[in-house]
Amino acid sequence: MSQIDWIVLIGTLLCIISYGLYKSRTTRNLDGYFLSNRSLPWGLVLLSIMGTQASAITFLSAPGQAYTDGMRFVQYYFGLPLAMIVICIFFVPIFSRLKVYTAYEYLENRFDSKTRTLTSFFFLLQRGLSTGISVFAPSIILSSLFGWNIYYTNILMGGLLIIYTMSGGAKAVAYTQQLQLIIIFTGMFLAAYMVVNMLPDNVSFTDALEVSGKMGKLNVITTGFENGKFNWSDQYNLFSGLIGGFFLALSYFGTDQSQVGRYLTAKSLKQSRMGLLMNGFVKIPMQFGILLIGVLFFFLSI
């Protein structure tokens, strides 16, 4: 890496951490630490929700998914808007009315402390494994660039994450994810621009899409039916996306504290609903764009 690369990398990390800690300087009590004093607008809630979903794995693996299997993975998100509507109608008002800090606090009020302890344990176990993978994926890239031991890279990235998360609470996480998403989207647009710019002079963007479509990579909508019969081994199709994606999103956004904690930080019930609903409709075109980059990479490799 050149000197300018080091400056950009270190400067970006320091800016993200400093900005998050600065924005969370008013966090002085339990409500402020866990829920940002329930003061965030829907736009920031939206970015925080999306930032929690869109880890580095999304942008590292999704283009590869499209490269090998085409665009049909986007159907996995078709049930998301429907789940957001159900959550906004039934889940959010309950959490908002009870003024709970976590989804599991509601379970204790509804059942008992044993239920809360069990569900909290499974959440921490699942989220610990998921976060470990999310940290490990970009660590592989940084380890390759720096020539560092992968264990040290994991400790560095995980350590920085722990510093601003524990120091600043929910508000620090929300504001740092805002910056992270800006960086991620900027990188995504630059990658798309570079891929299009690498196309041969006599090949236009539409030509690349036409060829990729004829080779089965633009299979955005697939029904799962083959020769008049439904293929039950087909993972990604319209029905699995609408039904499976709906219930998966319902459980994730309705009961997982990593998401519930995001929309509980909104300043009002309306703001929580706006953040969730916009997430349901923004996520599909975002994922479509990421997959499309993989399709263009496929064309370049032909």
N, C-alpha and C positions, 0 to 999 in steps of 0.2 A: 504493500500500500504506500502511496505517495504521502507527502506531508499534508497536502490539502485534504486528502481522504481522512487522515487522522484528525485534522481540525474540525471537519464537518461531523464526524462520528462523535468525538468527545463533546463538541459544542452542542450537538443535538441532545445528547443524554443529559448534560448539565442543565440545558434550558428546560427540558421537559420536567425534570425533578424540581428545579428551582421554581418554575411556574406553578406546579401543583402545590408545593409547600406554601408559596406566597398566597395563593388563592384560598388556602385552608387556614390562614392565620387567625380567622375569627372562630375557629372550632374550639370551644372551651367546655362543652358539656356533652353528655351522652347523646342527646338528640342531634347535636352538631356533628359529633364524630361519626355516628352511624348513618344519619339521614340528612346531613347538610342543613339542619334546621328546617327541613322541608321547604326549601326556598328556591329550587332550581326551575328554570323555565323549560317548556317542553322540548325546545331545540337541543338543549344540553342533555336532557334526559334521553332523547333520541340518539345522540352521539355516544352517550355512555352505554346504552343498550347495544348499539352496533359495535362499539369498541370491545365490549365483553365477548360478543360472538366472533368477531373477525380477528382472530389471532393470526400470527405469522403462518400458521399451518394452512389457513385458507388460501393465502396468496402464493404459497409454495406448492401446494398439492392440487388445487383446482385446475390450473392450466394443464398439469399433467393428466388429470382426469379427462379433460376434453381432448387432449392429444391422443389418448388411447381409446376413449369410448365415445367421444363426441359430446354434444351439448345436452344430452338428455338428463344429466344430473340436475339441471336447473328445475326440473319437475319436482324435486325433493322439497322445494320451497313453496309449492303452489298451495299447500294447506296452511301456510303461515298467516296470510291475511284473515282467513276464517277463524283461526285460533285467537288472533288478536282481538277480533270483534267479541268473541265469547268471553275472553278474559276481561275486556273493558266493561262488559255488561254485568258479569257475575263476580269476578275475583276482586278487581280493583276497589269497588265500593265497600266491600267487607273490610279489606285491609285498611282503607282510608278511614272508615268510620271507627274502627277499633283502636286506631293510632298505635299499631304494633310496630316493633322494630324489625322483626323477622317473620317469615312465613311460618316458622316453627313455633313462635310464640302464640300464634293463633291456634295451632294444634294443641298446645298445652291448655289454653282456655276452653277449647272445644272438648278435649278428652282428659289427658292427665300429663304429668311431667315425664312419665316413662315413654309415652308416645313422642313427646318433643325430643327427648334424649336420643331415642333410636333414629328418628328421621334426621336429626342434626348430625349424628355419627355417620350415617350413610352419605349425607351431603358432603361432609368434610373429607371422607374417604374418596368419593367420586371426584370432587373438585380438586383434591390434592393430586390425584393421578392425572387428571386432565391438564392442570396447570403445569405439572412436571413435563408433560409432552409438549405443551405450548412453549415452554422455555427451552426445551432440548432442541426443537427444530431450528430456530434461528441460531442457537449455539453451534450447531454443526457448520453453518455457513461462516460464522465469525471465527470459529476454530480453524477452518480451512484457510481463511484469509490471513489470519495472524500467525498461524503455525503453532497455536497454543494447545495445551492439553485440554481436551473437551471437558474434563471435570472442573478445571479452573474457570473456563468460560461459563459453565453453568452456575458456578458460585458467584461470579461477577454479575451476571445478568439477574439471577435470583436475588442477590444481595441488594442491588439497586432497586429492584421491585419492592422488596420488603421495607426498605428505608422510607420511601415516600408514601407507601400504603399505610404503614403503622404510624408514621408521624402525622400524616395529614388526614387520615380517615376517608370517608366517602367523598367529600368535596375534592380532595387531592386526586382521587382516582378519576372522578368525573372530568376534571379539567385536564389532567394529563392524557386521558383517552381522547379528548378533543384534539390535542396536538398530534397524538399518535395517528389518528385517523387522517388528519390533514397530510401527514408525511406518507402514509400508506397510499392514499388516493393519488397523491402527486407521483409517487413511484409507479403506480399502476398506469396512469395516463402517459407517463414517460416511456414505460415499457411498450404500451400499445403504439405510441408514436414511432418508436424505434423499429418495431416489427413491421409496421406499414411502410416505413422508410426503407427497409431492407428488401422490399419486394422488387423483383426485376423491373427494369425501366419499361418494358413492353407489357407489364401485367398491372392492372389497376386493382383497387381494393375489392370492387365488385367481381372482377374476374377471379380473384383468390377465393372469395366466398362461393362463387358458382362451382369452381372445381372442388372445393372442400365439401360442398353439399352433395355433389355427385358421388363423392367417395364416402358418404354416410356420416359426416362429422357434424352436420347441422340438423341433427335429429332432435330438435327442441321438444316436439310433442310425439310421444309414442304411446300407443294404447296397451301394449303388452300382448296383443293378439297376433298369433302366427298361424297361418293356414286355417283360420276359422276357430282356433283354440287358444285359450289364454295360457300364456307361458308363466307358470307360478315361480319359476326360478329367475325371472327377469326382475332385477332389483329396482330399476328406475323407470317408471312409466306414469301415465296420468293418474291412474287409480292409486298406486302406492304413494304418489306425491300428495294427492288430495286427502286420502284417508290416513295413511301412516304419518305423513308430514303434519297433518292437523293434530293428531293425538300427541306426537312427539313435541311439537311446539307448545301444545296446551300444558303438558307436564313441565316442560322446561321453563316457560315464562310464567306459569301459574304457581309453581311450587319450589323452583330452584332459587335459593336466596341470592345467588350471583345475579339474577335478573330481577327478582322481586325487590331487592334492595335498591335497584336502580330507579324504578318508577315510584318507589315510596319517597324518594327525595324531592319529588315535584312539589311545587307550591300549592297545588290544588288538585282536586279530582279530575277536572277538565284537562289540566296540563299533563297528568299521568296518562290519561286516555289518548291525548294527542301524540305523545311520544311513542306509545305502543302502536297506534294505528299507522303512523308514518313509517315506523320500522317495518311493519308488515308489507307495505307497498314499495319501500325503497330497497329492501333486501333483494327482491327478485331481479330488478334491472342491474343492481350491483353485481350479483352473482353471474348474471348473463354476460356482463362485460368481462369479468375475470375469465370465464370459460372461453369467450371468443378469442382472447389472447392466445390460449392454448391451441385453438383451431388454426390460427394464423401461423403459429410455430410449426404445426403439422404441415401446412402448405409449404413452408420454407424448407422442410426436410425432405420433400418429395424429390 
